[in-house]
């Protein structure tokens, strides 16, 4: 099974610090979902480089690979020089994640030229995965809405969502069962 993992950008969630409690909640929720998918035959996680859910997902998968060495991670960027305008520390972090992925590739080898490259990236992810896991809530649309809408249109393509309500419940249940974060 090949899973496309994506979700909100960090700024869409109001997260501007990696130490934010919300990051821990999202990572824990992703880990729980991915472990369940591993039990169902998950082999590859395909994701992008965006700051937020995609990078946190990369970190979670890299952590899971210690216990599940057969799990593979593909990091795809929609175009060349994707992170060229980011702060240096964020570029360094992405370079580290690239180096740890089992596969890294560019959907377009050209620098950003227009929306078509993002559409091609989305189509590539849809056509090279068997299902999707998105941290996304239709009540709070963000940039992922286009990918979510496309996934709904693809026949026989399951798209599982981790919604805001689910994250809230997950956080409360975790705290009730394990104490503080």
N, C-alpha and C positions, 0 to 999 in steps of 0.2 A: 504494500500500500504506500502510495506517495501522497503526502499531505501538504497543501499550501497553507502556510501560517502567515497571518497578517492582522492588522488592527490599527487602532488610533496612533497618531503621532503624539509624542510626549506633550507638545504644546496644546493639542486638542483636549488633553486631559488635565491641563493646568499643572503639569509636572515639569519643574525646571531644575530639579535636584535629584540625582540618582539615589539619594538617601531617603526620599519621600516614602512614607509608609505605603502609599498606593502602588509603588513599584514592587514592593514585597508581596502585596496581595495579588497583583497581576501575575507575577512569576510563580507564586504558589498555585494559583488557579491553572495556569498553563501547564505546570508540571503534573498536576493531578489529571488533566485531560490527556496529556501526551502519554502518561503511563497507561491509562486506560486504552489508548489507541495502540500502544505497543503490545498489549495483550490481545489485540485484534489483528495483529500482523503488520503494524507500521514498520516500514523499512527506511523511507526517506522523508525528511522534512525540507521543504523548499520555502525559502523566505527571501525578503529583500533587505536592504541596508538602512531603511528609514529609522530615524531616532524615535524611540517609543517601543511599541509592542514588538515590532520586528527584531530590533536589537535585543530586547529582553528575551524574546523567544530564542534567538541565537544562543544567548548565555544559558538558558534553561536546557536546550538540546545538548550543548557542550557538557554541561554537568551530568545529564542523563547518560551520555555516552560512556561515562565511567562505569556505570552499572549495566549498561546495554551496549556493549562494544560493536554490535552489528548495526546499530542505528547510524544512518548516514545523514549528513547535513549539506544542503546545497544553498549557497548564497548567490543570488542573481541580482545584478544591478540593471536598471532599465537603459542606461546609456553611460558612455565614458565620462570620466571626470564628475561623477555623480556628487561626490562630497567636496568638490573643490572650493566651495564658498563657506564651508563649515569652519568653525574654530579649530585650531591645530590639535588640541587635545581630543576633540571628537573624531578628527581624521585619523589620528594615531590609534584610537580605540577601534575604529572600523578596520583599519589595516590589520590589527591583531586578530579580529574576528575572521577576516578573509583568510588569514594564514592558518587558522584552526579548522576551517570548513573542509569537508571532504571534496567539495567541488565549488569553484568560484567561476562565474562567467558573466559576460555582458550580453544583454539581448541586442543592443545596438553598440557597435564599436565607435560610433561618432558621438561627439559632445551633444548636449541638449540642442535640439533643433525645433521641437514642437510637440504638441500633445500626442501626435501619432506614435511617438516612441513609447509613451506611457501606455497607450492602448495596446501596442504590440507586446509590451512587457506583461500586461494583464492577460492578454490572449495566450501568451507563451505559458504563463503559470497555470492557467485553466487547462490548457491542452497537454501539459506535462505532469498533471497531478490527478489523483483519483477522487479527491475530496478536499474540502477546505475547513479550516478552523480559524474563525475571525473573532477577535475581541471587538465587538461592534454591537450597537444598539440602534435600531431604526428610529427610536425616539430622539436620538442624539446624532444626527447625521454628521459625517465628516468626510474627509477625502476618500475613505474606503467605500463610500456608498456606490461608486461606479463599479468597483470590483464585485461588491456584494450583489448588485443588480445583475451583472453579467453572470455570476455564478448561479443565480436563481433561474436564468434563462437556459442554462446548459442542461440538456436532458441527462437524467441519471447521474447527477452530480450532487452528492450530499454536501451541504454547507452548514456546519455547526457554528452557532454563535455563543459567545460568552458575553452576556448583556450586563448592563450596569446593575440591575437588580441582582443578578447572579453573583457579581463581584461583591456587592454589599452583603449578601447572604453568606457567601464564602468567608468573608472577613469576620463576620459575627460568629459563625460556626467555629472557625479556627480559634478565635479568641476564647470562646466558651469551652472548647475541648482542650486547648493547649496553653491557655493563659495569654499573656501579652505577646506581641510580635517582637 
